[in-house]
Amino acid sequence: MSLIQVKVPDIGDFQDVEVIEVICKEGQTVAVEDSLITLESDKATIDVPSPQSGTIRKIKIRTGDKVSEGSLILELETTGDSAAEQQKPSEAVDQFTDTKPSTAIASPTSDSFSGSADMSCDVLVLGAGPGGYTAAFRAADLGQKVVLVERYKRIGGVCLNVGCIPSKALLHAAKIIAETKEMNEHGISFGKPIIDIDKLRDWKDGIISQLTGGLKHMAKQRKVEVVTGFGEFVDEHHLCAICNNENKTTINFKHAVIAAGSQPVKLPFLPNDPRIIDSTGSLELAKIPKNLLVIGGGIIGLEMATVYQRPFQKRISKQYDNIWLETRVTKVEALKKGLKVHFEGKNAPKKPQMFDSILSSVGRAPNGLNVGAENAGVEVDENGFIATDTQMRTNVSHIFAIGDLVGQPMLAHKASHEAKVAAEVISGMKSFFDARTVPSVAYTDPEVAWTGITEEEAKTQGIAYGKGSFPWAASGRSLSLGRSEGMTKVLFDEDTKRVIGVGIVGPNAGDLIAEGTLAIEMGCDANDIGSTIHPHPTLSETVAFAAEAYEGTITDLYIPD
Ligand SMILES: Cc1cc2nc3c(=O)[nH]c(=O)nc-3n(C[C@H](O)[C@H](O)[C@H](O)COP(=O)(O)OP(=O)(O)OC[C@H]3O[C@@H](n4cnc5c(N)ncnc54)[C@H](O)[C@@H]3O)c2cc1C
């Protein structure tokens, strides 16, 4: 008995022909020449027959898909008896052994890999970030035998080890410093903070250990085998993981999920100097520099600037000594007394400036070019991104890609949602990544969060929109937190009246934005939000008040006609 991939055979001069019917079902037994699917072009309707008898295990297409010669239709477990005679050697059928868990397995079909594999699995996941571990865990929960390959000893990827979690721990520390200072103005004074950097680092590292330890435990509970090593594809069914440049493990897989993430972009002109760090270096908290230049004003740059800011004056523009927009760093000289930085641009300082340290935060590059994807026939663009369809399939139908390396936004929650889709599709479910929006949050002070489209985007796209805004200066909850600068804005499509975008600035905006995302997914209108009773006094009321402002039913503000 073996598992074969049934593909669209040579159907003449047809490209992108529509599947108008999937005749067969998973689990169904078919005989040779039984019709599997019906295709329809503008010239003909064609039934694709089964090349062998057997049981259909997984159907890989659905009605409405467009297919061409070679497109994968389904996986068929053939019956051993007459299959050999019945099968016509055809380019439309790829055969591979239905591998059972064992220690050494021959690789019968690989062109380029002729050795034996050390392990075999249903699903190989490369990279153990939020994309990779979610894919691995979901696939295991759906009954797949999963191997997870990660180059580092600790799983969790950028997010848990050097990204979302440690940055939020340090942002929390910065927030406490800021809030205690602010309470001075309201009658409660604390002393100047004494920062024990070693203790602070231990606390942050403890959170990482707790979370990554939890993941390790959950991998064990799910029987997900974690292999430590740098993984590269050898061919389209094998990956080799190399640990410490010597221990090689070759893994045979039926399906793979590439979840190798991204890495910080390096500016070519920056000298190699320990005082120049990236986000990972800045989270290590080696020391707190007296002055720090942050190159790059994206979310990560802003968050790290918030962590390292000098305690503390007023809100954002006053938190930093200077914000130079439309300014380019052109040269950095590593001198003994400091880093001499040259600038160019509209708002650039006239003379070079000296800094103790530089945090380079100019974006992240996907790791698609570093995984041997070409050996498996997976297409990677020149920037390292891997294109997928909405089921997270690459151009090689049994290899999937998710997370940072499939495109923007490079966010952990996007990666984990894509991961579930990939694992479910591999397991035969009809899942798609069809989220209407992916929310974004800058955990600065104040936090900035948005979901759906912005006003600028609505204008560019010619969408007729209306908006409701609520200034937090009118929110009792915000004022009782000592904050008055926040704003909640909700955009509505004037035709459908549905929410199309939400923007929130203020403390905890990142938590509040989830309601906006749910509203967009559910197709809510202003009345749905305004009529939903929000607890008082909370910041969440500002979302309802913004909807009421759009509807004209608000009583917590006076808006003249
Ligand atoms: C400072 C910082 C703060 C951030 N804050 C947030 C935030 O608040 N919210 C948010 O949503 N996102 C945040 N992000 C982004 C978030 O971390 C990423 O979007 C997310 O980690 C992407 O997940 P991923 O699974 O695609 O890849 P990654 O997390 O990058 O994981 C990929 C894994 O693959 C491994 N790997 C790569 N190549 C190989 C190979 N050849 N062999 C073996 N293993 C390999 C890597 O070691 C890594 O562990 C932040 C990022 C940074 C840097």
Ligand as a Chemical Component Dictionary entry (heavy atoms), coordinates in Angstrom:
data_LIG
# 
_chem_comp.id                   LIG 
_chem_comp.type                 NON-POLYMER 
_chem_comp.pdbx_formal_charge   0 
_chem_comp.three_letter_code    LIG 
# 
loop_
_chem_comp_atom.comp_id 
_chem_comp_atom.atom_id 
_chem_comp_atom.alt_atom_id 
_chem_comp_atom.type_symbol 
_chem_comp_atom.charge 
_chem_comp_atom.model_Cartn_x 
_chem_comp_atom.model_Cartn_y 
_chem_comp_atom.model_Cartn_z 
_chem_comp_atom.pdbx_ordinal 
LIG C1  C1  C 0 11.965 44.100 19.402 1  
LIG C2  C2  C 0 10.767 43.479 18.727 2  
LIG C3  C3  C 0 9.507  43.670 19.261 3  
LIG C4  C4  C 0 8.391  43.113 18.663 4  
LIG N1  N1  N 0 7.167  43.320 19.220 5  
LIG C5  C5  C 0 6.073  42.761 18.667 6  
LIG C6  C6  C 0 4.797  42.927 19.254 7  
LIG O1  O1  O 0 4.645  43.589 20.276 8  
LIG N2  N2  N 0 3.739  42.321 18.682 9  
LIG C7  C7  C 0 3.868  41.579 17.545 10 
LIG O2  O2  O 0 2.872  41.052 17.058 11 
LIG N3  N3  N 0 5.070  41.407 16.954 12 
LIG C8  C8  C 0 6.169  41.973 17.484 13 
LIG N4  N4  N 0 7.387  41.776 16.910 14 
LIG C9  C9  C 0 7.456  40.986 15.679 15 
LIG C10 C10 C 0 7.365  39.481 16.007 16 
LIG O3  O3  O 0 8.403  39.131 16.879 17 
LIG C11 C11 C 0 7.446  38.679 14.712 18 
LIG O4  O4  O 0 6.452  39.139 13.816 19 
LIG C12 C12 C 0 7.217  37.207 14.992 20 
LIG O5  O5  O 0 8.165  36.710 15.893 21 
LIG C13 C13 C 0 7.287  36.437 13.682 22 
LIG O6  O6  O 0 7.067  35.107 13.945 23 
LIG P1  P1  P 0 7.635  33.979 12.965 24 
LIG O7  O7  O 0 7.187  32.685 13.544 25 
LIG O8  O8  O 0 7.300  34.292 11.568 26 
LIG O9  O9  O 0 9.212  34.107 13.042 27 
LIG P2  P2  P 0 10.271 34.244 14.207 28 
LIG O10 O10 O 0 9.676  34.608 15.491 29 
LIG O11 O11 O 0 11.346 35.104 13.618 30 
LIG O12 O12 O 0 10.803 32.777 14.365 31 
LIG C14 C14 C 0 11.536 32.151 13.369 32 
LIG C15 C15 C 0 12.370 31.077 14.000 33 
LIG O13 O13 O 0 12.989 30.341 12.956 34 
LIG C16 C16 C 0 14.320 30.040 13.348 35 
LIG N5  N5  N 0 15.092 29.804 12.124 36 
LIG C17 C17 C 0 15.299 30.663 11.092 37 
LIG N6  N6  N 0 15.995 30.046 10.117 38 
LIG C18 C18 C 0 16.226 28.788 10.546 39 
LIG C19 C19 C 0 16.879 27.677 9.977  40 
LIG N7  N7  N 0 17.414 27.720 8.766  41 
LIG N8  N8  N 0 16.943 26.546 10.709 42 
LIG C20 C20 C 0 16.375 26.466 11.946 43 
LIG N9  N9  N 0 15.733 27.488 12.519 44 
LIG C21 C21 C 0 15.653 28.626 11.822 45 
LIG C22 C22 C 0 14.762 31.271 14.115 46 
LIG O14 O14 O 0 15.839 30.973 14.960 47 
LIG C23 C23 C 0 13.494 31.611 14.872 48 
LIG O15 O15 O 0 13.447 31.005 16.134 49 
LIG C24 C24 C 0 8.536  42.325 17.489 50 
LIG C25 C25 C 0 9.808  42.097 16.948 51 
LIG C26 C26 C 0 10.912 42.665 17.564 52 
LIG C27 C27 C 0 12.265 42.414 16.956 53 
# 
loop_
_chem_comp_bond.comp_id 
_chem_comp_bond.atom_id_1 
_chem_comp_bond.atom_id_2 
_chem_comp_bond.value_order 
_chem_comp_bond.pdbx_ordinal 
LIG C1  C2  SING 1  
LIG C2  C3  SING 2  
LIG C2  C26 DOUB 3  
LIG C3  C4  DOUB 4  
LIG C4  N1  SING 5  
LIG C4  C24 SING 6  
LIG N1  C5  DOUB 7  
LIG C5  C6  SING 8  
LIG C5  C8  SING 9  
LIG C6  O1  DOUB 10 
LIG C6  N2  SING 11 
LIG N2  C7  SING 12 
LIG C7  O2  DOUB 13 
LIG C7  N3  SING 14 
LIG N3  C8  DOUB 15 
LIG C8  N4  SING 16 
LIG N4  C9  SING 17 
LIG N4  C24 SING 18 
LIG C9  C10 SING 19 
LIG C10 O3  SING 20 
LIG C10 C11 SING 21 
LIG C11 O4  SING 22 
LIG C11 C12 SING 23 
LIG C12 O5  SING 24 
LIG C12 C13 SING 25 
LIG C13 O6  SING 26 
LIG O6  P1  SING 27 
LIG P1  O7  DOUB 28 
LIG P1  O8  SING 29 
LIG P1  O9  SING 30 
LIG O9  P2  SING 31 
LIG P2  O10 DOUB 32 
LIG P2  O11 SING 33 
LIG P2  O12 SING 34 
LIG O12 C14 SING 35 
LIG C14 C15 SING 36 
LIG C15 O13 SING 37 
LIG C15 C23 SING 38 
LIG O13 C16 SING 39 
LIG C16 N5  SING 40 
LIG C16 C22 SING 41 
LIG N5  C17 SING 42 
LIG N5  C21 SING 43 
LIG C17 N6  DOUB 44 
LIG N6  C18 SING 45 
LIG C18 C19 SING 46 
LIG C18 C21 DOUB 47 
LIG C19 N7  SING 48 
LIG C19 N8  DOUB 49 
LIG N8  C20 SING 50 
LIG C20 N9  DOUB 51 
LIG N9  C21 SING 52 
LIG C22 O14 SING 53 
LIG C22 C23 SING 54 
LIG C23 O15 SING 55 
LIG C24 C25 DOUB 56 
LIG C25 C26 SING 57 
LIG C26 C27 SING 58 
# 
